[in-house]
Amino acid sequence: MTQFDEARISKAILGAYHGKLAEHIVSDVIIVGAGPSGLVAAADLAAKGLKVVILEKRLTPGGGVWGGAMAMNEVVIQEEAMPILRELNVRTRNVEDGLYTADSIELAAALILKAVQAGAVILNMTTVEDLCIHDGTVRGVVINRTFGTTPLPIDPLTLMADAVIDGTGHETMLIEMLKRRGLLEGLPVADRLGDGPMNAVEGEKFVVDRVSEVYPGLWVCGMAVCATFGGPRMGPIFGGMLLSGRRVASLIAKA
Ligand SMILES: Cc1cc2nc3c(=O)[nH]c(=O)nc-3n(C[C@H](O)[C@H](O)[C@H](O)COP(=O)(O)OP(=O)(O)OC[C@H]3O[C@@H](n4cnc5c(N)ncnc54)[C@H](O)[C@@H]3O)c2cc1C
């Protein structure tokens, strides 16, 4: 029987976690938000050999992909995104021409596994609370542990990277931080951040087409694209989210 006690268990966790954190004080790409778009971007960038860390404030990565519509755990995927589902080995059902359903739990689990096995590191329970900007370029993010209860004032850590992605979904946290400080004036972002009314057809296209570097060093993907540029929401069809993550990875790799 392996010899262990509580002290050895604690030491093993501290050593392994702090090793992971120290290794990612400087990364090539920081992705904020482990939603479906951020997870696809992470898997693609890590597969290209880049050092990628995903910061997720919740305990569970996956963002909104676990739920489907009204928490019915099936999502809809359109033909264009099916290559990603096949790469993930996620089972799908063809419901009608070009439209498929998938079990959202299977999809969420597969997206997380793919990103981690490609080499990306996910630090969950880690909230990004600010950006680090040098000479007009985003150079990193300011993080803290996500504490569920008392908002004690605790000084944060800073992680640095060549590129930062806002994949925080409807919250659009990073863009919001720049906007609040007037740093986006003159740039083509919406006057009031936030997605527009439901239009699944337009929204699915918008979330891919408008992926971009919003501010030097800061990119946006997923639902945050619609919130940044005033695009429509699209509900529980997820092909656009996956393709949005793939697009941001491809643009960053080129850049
Ligand atoms: C928890 C949750 C549940 C949802 N449930 C449904 C649903 O049941 N039906 C439906 O149609 N739509 C739902 N949505 C919305 C829909 O799923 C999203 O629009 C879609 O998942 C967008 O994908 P995304 O990749 O842009 O990121 P999202 O899936 O929105 O994920 C964004 C991630 O960013 C994280 N995050 C946000 N701010 C920070 C920060 N400061 N630091 C670190 N991490 C941060 C969030 O915790 C989240 O995991 C939900 C969204 C969320 C976040």
The ligand as a Gaussian input file, in Angstrom:
#p B3LYP/6-31G(d) Opt

LIG

0 1
 C      -22.383000      30.131000     -16.954000
 C      -23.125000      30.396000     -18.241000
 C      -24.337000      29.740000     -18.481000
 C      -25.054000      29.965000     -19.667000
 N      -26.215000      29.274000     -19.883000
 C      -26.840000      29.366000     -21.075000
 C      -27.995000      28.557000     -21.349000
 O      -28.412000      27.763000     -20.508000
 N      -28.586000      28.679000     -22.563000
 C      -28.098000      29.559000     -23.514000
 O      -28.642000      29.631000     -24.608000
 N      -27.016000      30.337000     -23.260000
 C      -26.376000      30.259000     -22.071000
 N      -25.262000      31.033000     -21.818000
 C      -24.811000      31.928000     -22.856000
 C      -24.132000      31.188000     -23.992000
 O      -23.869000      29.890000     -23.607000
 C      -22.901000      31.937000     -24.347000
 O      -23.330000      32.994000     -25.114000
 C      -21.865000      31.094000     -25.098000
 O      -21.444000      30.030000     -24.288000
 C      -20.738000      32.032000     -25.420000
 O      -19.539000      31.359000     -25.545000
 P      -18.194000      32.136000     -25.280000
 O      -17.100000      31.256000     -25.765000
 O      -18.257000      33.512000     -25.807000
 O      -18.034000      32.252000     -23.699000
 P      -19.010000      31.889000     -22.475000
 O      -19.577000      30.543000     -22.636000
 O      -19.911000      33.015000     -22.227000
 O      -17.929000      31.790000     -21.313000
 C      -17.247000      32.920000     -20.820000
 C      -16.399000      32.466000     -19.650000
 O      -15.660000      33.566000     -19.180000
 C      -15.583000      33.488000     -17.773000
 N      -15.278000      34.817000     -17.255000
 C      -16.048000      35.929000     -17.328000
 N      -15.421000      36.972000     -16.761000
 C      -14.220000      36.499000     -16.310000
 C      -13.119000      37.088000     -15.619000
 N      -13.129000      38.368000     -15.276000
 N      -12.063000      36.319000     -15.303000
 C      -12.036000      34.997000     -15.637000
 N      -13.055000      34.385000     -16.291000
 C      -14.122000      35.132000     -16.630000
 C      -16.980000      32.979000     -17.387000
 O      -16.998000      32.403000     -16.097000
 C      -17.253000      31.964000     -18.486000
 O      -16.831000      30.666000     -18.136000
 C      -24.546000      30.877000     -20.639000
 C      -23.336000      31.530000     -20.391000
 C      -22.606000      31.298000     -19.214000
 C      -21.283000      32.008000     -18.976000

